[in-house]
Amino acid sequence: MPPLELKIPLPKILPIIGLVSGLTHRDLVGLEFSGNVLKLAWLRLFPNKSELAALIHRDIVGLSDEDISKAIRDVLSGLNLKNPEIINPTSSHLVITKNIEIPSTNPSEIREIVNLQAARHTPYPLEEVIVDYVDIGIYKKSYTKVLLVIVARNVIKKQLTILERAGVVPTKFIFAPEGVAASLTKIFRIEHQDAPLVVVHIDDSFSDFMIILKGKVIFLRPIPIGVQHLTEEGERYQPKFTEEVKGSFEAYQAEDIERTPTTLILTGAVDNLGAIGPLLSDTLQLPVKTLSYFRDLTLTEEASKAASLIKQQSFLSVIAPLMVLPEMKVNLIPEEIKLRRAVEERGKDLIKIGILVLTIFLLTSIILVTKIYFKSAFLRGLKTKYASLHQEAKQLENDFLRVSMINLSTRGYSLEVLNELYAVTPTDIAFSSILYDGQGKCSLVGTAQSMSTIFSFVDKMEKSKYFKDVKTKYTTRRKEGKEDVVDFEIAALWKRKTP
C-alpha cells in the first residue's frame, strides 16, 4: 500500500489574515524529512490560543536531495506564509542517547563534562558529532542526572543543505522526543504526576519507547518497528514489537534512573492497532491507555479532515515541539552555525541601532529647521509691522543725542548759579522756596528782617552775571513774635551761559 499523499487546502480567510500576520499571531512550521516521508505541521499562535492550521504529508522515497528541496519549496510556497519560524525536529533514530550522572550541579561545569563524556558513548570522533543534553534533575545533592543526546554532524549538515536549497532557514534543530515529552505532559494533564510514565509512540516505520517524568524525557530507546510492520505483517512483527518494548523497559530498570513506571500510554498512529495494547499490558503487567495526540488540540476544519484520514503516519513529533517551543532546551545546530547566526543577529542589531540613531538625528534636524523657519517668519512679521516706527525712533534717537550733548555742555552751571545766589544773599534773609522751571525762570520766596534788606538783595542780583530782569513781585509785613518781618517773592531770569 503506497503512503498517503495529502495536502490541506488553506482556509479562505488566510489571505486576509496574512495581511496582519505579523501583528496578530506567529506562524510556526514543523518540518521533518529524515525518513521516507516529508511531514509538515503549521501551528498558528495567537495571544490567547493556538490553532493547528495545516497538515501536509508527502512521499519522498527515492528522491534526491535536490528533489526533496524542491518538494519542501513547493509545499511552503503553497502555504503562502510570511516570515514563518521553521522548526526541524530530529528524530530519535538519528541520535544516540545515554543516561549518565555528572558530579556537579553547575551548568557550565555540566556542559564541559558532557562534552568530555560524549566521546565515550559514540563511535565517531568528537569533532564529527554534535552534543547536547536533557537535564533530568539533581541526584544525591551534588550529582546531576542527564540524558546525553549525540547526533552525527554530517546528518545535520545534510538536512541544513537541503533546507538552504529550498530557501529555508530553520530557527532550531530540536530533539523531537524532548518536545513530545513536554507536550504530552500537558495534553494528558500529567504535569504533577510524581511517578514516571511509559510512552510508546508509534510512527510509520519506527517507534519510540520513552520514559517521561514531569515533562522531561528521562529515558529513550528507538524501536525499528512501525505501524506498517504491525498492520501488514502483524503475526510476524507484533511479538517482536512486544519483546522490544519489554527489553527497553528492562533496560530502564537496570540503569536505575528513577522509580518504576506504573502506567503505559500508547499514542501516535494507533487507530488500527487495537491488539497491541492488550499484548503490552500482558507483557509488562502494566495498565495500558491508548490515547490520541489530537486530544484537546484546536484544529481548523481542513486540518481536522486531514487528521481523520491519517492512519499510517504520526505527526506527533512534528506538532509537539511547536506547542512547547519556549521550553525546548536541546538545539542540535552546529556551533559554527550558531556563532555565524549570532554574528548576523548582532549585525542586524547594529543596523537597527544605526537606523534608529539616523532617524532620531533626522527628526531632531527637522524639528530644529522647523523652529528656525517659524522664528524667521515671526521676525520678518515683526520687521514688517514695526517698519513705520523705525524712522520715528531714529528721529527720537537723534533728538535724544542732541539734548544729551546740550546737557553735557551746561553740566555744573546750576551749581554756579546757586553758589552766586548764596554769595549775594544777606545773612538776615531766609528762603522758604527756590523754584526753577527749566526754561530760565526762577522764583525766590522767603522772609527778611527789613524792607531795605530786600532792596539791597535785589540790587546785588541785578548786578550779578548770572541773573537779569530781577523784580520784586510782592512784599508783606507781618509780626513774628515781638519782631516785624517782611515776606517777599522775587522773580528773575538766569542769564544763558556763554559756551
Secondary structure, 3 states (H helix, E strand, C coil): CCCCCEECCCCCCHHHHHHCHHHHCEEEEEEECCCCEEEEEEEEECCCCEEEEEEEEEECCCCCHHHHHHHHHHHHHHHCCCCCEEEEEECHHHEEEEEEEECCCCHHHHHHHHHHHHHHHCCCCHHHEEEEEEEEEEECCCEEEEEEEEEEHHHHHHHHHHHHHCCCCEEEEEEHHHHHHHHHHHHCCCCCCCCCEEEEEECCCCEEEEEEECCEEEEEEEECCCHHHHHHCHHHHHHHHHHHHHHHHHHHHHHCCCCCCCCEEEEECCCCCCCHHHHHHHHHCCCEEECCCCCCCCECHHHHHHHHHCCCCCCHHHHHHHHCHHHCCCECCCHHHHHHHHHHHHHHHHHHHHHHHHHHHHHHHHHHHHHHHHHHHHHHHHHHHCHHHHHHHHHHHHHHHHHHHHHHHCCCHHHHHHHHHHHHCCCCEEEEEEEECCCCEEEEEEEECCHHHHHHHHHHHHHCCCEEEEEEEEEEEEEECCEEEEEEEEEEEECCCCC
